[in-house]
Structure formats: structure tokens, C-alpha cells
């Protein structure tokens, strides 16, 4: 291991591996990578340029850590899934550029019966003690607060925010820029730009605060609001309301994104429980 350490520390590669770290000779280590004390890196791991493993980090399996990623103490990435059907198949795990994975997070690789890969996008923040199960797919700039747990096959769209201690059922879909409130139990799909809260989670309205922070215009938000009211605040059969909303607002690209999300195949069904009028306005 000393020979490996000396090779990786050579000036040509500008890599810093602590003497107590165990980095397999077959692992691919990019330029400027820093591996801190007591880390373990397996033989099939790829760590891209300028990534940092602070200390006591374990990365294993066919795992790719993107450039400028930071893995904080005691997180584990790419270990086998918690799935009794898993028989050691060569499945994968990927973390996108500049993502931060905080202390005690667990990110498991995919399964052969699923997509075969667990993927986290770029510029994400996973706060402490988050669990990302097998075959989950997180988009870019997703924020997952402390103690969130998710079952297998969960998908989360870009810019979504998941509040602390929320629990996401397996196969749940969270739409783009949606907000899940803290300590929510989410059993169904959350529409793009939607906001849910509670145990079990109920649709509270649109994530207006998030939309404003992401630079959506007042007109865009107002159109989404009207479409939301048409879908979730009127009486009648939901399928009929869905058709009416598509006919009236379907030309708007953000509304169309919501409608297409609803129309897409779903394992868990849609969270569309109504609340008192005016909830979720965000004003």
C-alpha cells in the first residue's frame, strides 16, 4: 500500500492520499483528488478530478464519483443494496459533479431487477444521515435535508427540496422543483412545482417560494396557480378536470410538464388530496 500511495502522490498527478487510507491499486483516481484518513476505496471505483473524501469514507462497487464532489466523514457510497434479491450482480452507483454528501449518508448501488444504477445528479446537497436506496435517481441541484429516508426506485426531479426526516415510499416520483415538508410520509407521486406535507402527506398547494427563488416570473406562477385550482380545487371527476385543464392551459410549458407527469406511468399513484381553500399560496 505504501507503493500505491507514493505513486498516487507523485507530482504529475497532484493527488493526496493519507497514509491510513486503503485505496485499491485498480481504482481510477483523477487529478487533485484528496483521500483523507481511514478512507476505503474499492477496486472498481472511479474518482474524478478534485473530489475530496474527508475521512472515514467508504466507496465500493462499480461507483463513479464526479469532479469536485465532497464526501464527508462516515458516509458510504456504492455498497450492496438492502435487497434480498440482490446476488452480487455488477450494478452501479454514480454521483454528479460538485455534489456534497454529508456525514453518515448511505447511498447503495442499483439492482439487476431495477435500473442497475443508483444515480445522484450534479450540485446536490445531501445533509447528514440521508439514505438513498438502490435504483434511486436524483436530478441536479436537489436538496435533501437531514434524516430523510427513501425506498428503492425513487425518482426526484431537478431543484426539488425534501424536508428533514421525510420518508419516501419505494417507487415514488417527486416532480421538478417540488417541495416535501419535514417529517412527511410520502406514499404517492408529487406533481412538479407542488408542495406536500403531513403523515400521510397531503397536497398543500404549489411550491411558490421555490418557484420565486428559481426565477419563475409572476405570470408563469399565476398560470400554474390557475391550472392547479382547476385540477385540485374543483368538484367533479378528476379525469374530467384533467381534460379540461389540458384544453385550457395545456399550451403553457410548465402546466404541460405537470400534465405529462400526471399522465406518465406510476407505481404509487398521485397525491392529490385537497386541503382548505387558499392553502399553499406561498404569499
Secondary structure, 3 states (H helix, E strand, C coil): CHHHHHHHCCCCCCCEECCCCEECCCCEECCCCEECCCCEECCCCEECCCCEECCCCEECCEEEECCCCEECCCCEEEECCCCCCCCCCCCEEEECCCCEECCCCEEECCCCCCCCEEEECCCCEECCCCEECCCCEECCCCEECCCCEECCCCEECCCCEECCCCEECCCCEECCCCEECCCCEECCEECCCEEEECCCCEEEEECHHHHHHCCCCHHHHHHHHHHHHHHHCCCCCHHHHHHHHHHHHCCCHHHHHHHHHHHCCCCCCECCCCCCCCCCCCC
